[in-house]
Amino acid sequence: MITGELKNKIDSLWETFWTGGLTNPLDVIEQMTYLMFIHDLDDSDNLRAKESAMLGLPYKSIFAGEVQIGERTIDGSQLKWSVFHDFPAGKMYTIVQEWVFPFIKNLHGDKDSAYSKYMGDAIFKVPTPLMLNKVVTAMDGIYEQMAQLQTADTRGDVYEYLLSKIATAGVNGQFRTPRHIIRMMVDLMEPRADETVCDPACGTSGFLVAVSDYLKENRKQEVFFNRENKAHYMNGMFHGFDMDRTMLRIGAMNMMTHGVDNPFIEYRDSLSDQNPDRDKYSLILANPPFKGSLDADIVSADLLKICKTKKTELLFLALFLRMLRVGGRCACIVPDGVLFGSSKAHKDIRKELIENHRLEAVISMPSGVFKPYAGVSTAVLVFTKTNHGGTDRVWFYDMKADGFSLDDKRSETKENDIPDIVARFHNLEEEAARERTEQSFLVPKDEIAANDYDLSINKYKKVEYEPVEYPPTREILAELNEIELEITKGLAELEEML
């Protein structure tokens, strides 16, 4: 969450856009996103050059030598943020408008790539050189502040704060998943080098970026020193769909600045017939919208066969099962109602997961996890598509703390169950001995089936009541009499003083 000086700097930059004539919040966010991308392009290019030098690998900067812009050939170094931000306002404006924008729009040679699709219609809307100069100076200040904070997800927090300024945000139930929750889900799934990963409601591609980061940290040798794996990582591993073009544009740029050249990020209504994907992905990570407006007429018929409903959270679970290949795994966030809802559709989807596939874990999260943007109680479901069952027992965990306070401030705290959740999930054999009074335990499938496939942890948790002994009533009354006598005595003394 953005607070303090960084929040003030972003507010000030927003005001610069508004006073300069850009009053549509979406226009402001798009222009800020383009400029952030131009800045990040310079940073990521420098970082990749350093990494290549350290590893002794050849690397050619995208800014190296002469660059073709339309019919003109120019020195590529002038397109770098770190170079043009020192130019006078007039010269900077000309370079950004006439050179840098056409350069980023045509940065990707493949016209069918996600990047080209969503950058092709990018328009530079900053009206004057003076305003651009103010914006660039303000953004330098914001990046300085972000560097001082040194938190892994400041960029995501900035995006979140910008999106919170759009009055219509949240109408379709979309809100950004906190990065530490995304990272927990990625750590639970431990992605491999040969995965085909999908998020059918990808937003700004937070889950895909987290998988990319996980592979860099844990499978660097396997992914980047193997030609086949690296080509798969760059071109075939990452898939994301969304119905918001601004989100897709941000998502495509987000993936590129994290070193993925050609993610498959596409405008698509995942629940409709325009989504043909079946048995395709080995890993799905998602936080689908919980209350999305839904056109029931265009929902794919085979999803309605699994659960006949208009509730998007249930339809997305059916969708994940359809999109996964056999053996494919999924970790997704669902509202609490999915766990214990009593409608036929709720029971059908839970029964489908438990009887026809392998449900592995239900991690109940506290309601403050999505604050200040939503107070909904949620859970993480982890399952594997098998088409022939395989659930013998389900692991339940009652998360009480995620490392942040559960109020609107979301201040950092010492209490954090996430490391314990990840460690225990990867060592489930030892969970068998845990009592139902503890924070995590295993429940046999038969017991869940007997309870109408209810997945609420409170259905299976045992509460220990500690007896509290009170003194006899006679002693309590005697003590009250003594106190009353003291009060009367005190009042008499006070009257004498008057």
BELVENZI-V757869 format. One line per field, one symbol per residue. psi: psi as a letter, one per 20 degrees, with the letter a starting at -180 (. if undefined). A space follows every 10 residues. Layout:
psi->???
This chain:
psi->pprchgghgg gggghggghi iniohhgggg ghgghhgggh ggghggghgg ghghikqqpo qijqbqpooc iqprohhiip gigiiiqqgg ggggggghgg ghghhjhpho ijqgghgiih jppojphqgg ggggggghhg hghgghhhhk qhkhghhggg hghiiphipi hjjpqppphh gghghghhhm qrhjqoqqoi mhcjkghggh gggghhhikg ghgijogghg hgghhihppq qrjohggggg gghgghijjo gmqnpqopoh iriinipplh qipppqnqqh kqppohhjpp hihhhgoori ohhghhghgg hhhqrpiqqp pqpqqhhhhj qirggghghg gggghiaopg qoopqqiihj qjhqkqprqp pprpphikbi ohqppppnph qjiqqkahhl qprhpoighg ggghhjlhhi ihiqqiirhq rqpqghhghh kkkpjphihi pppppppppq qqhghghghh ggghgggggh hghhhhh.
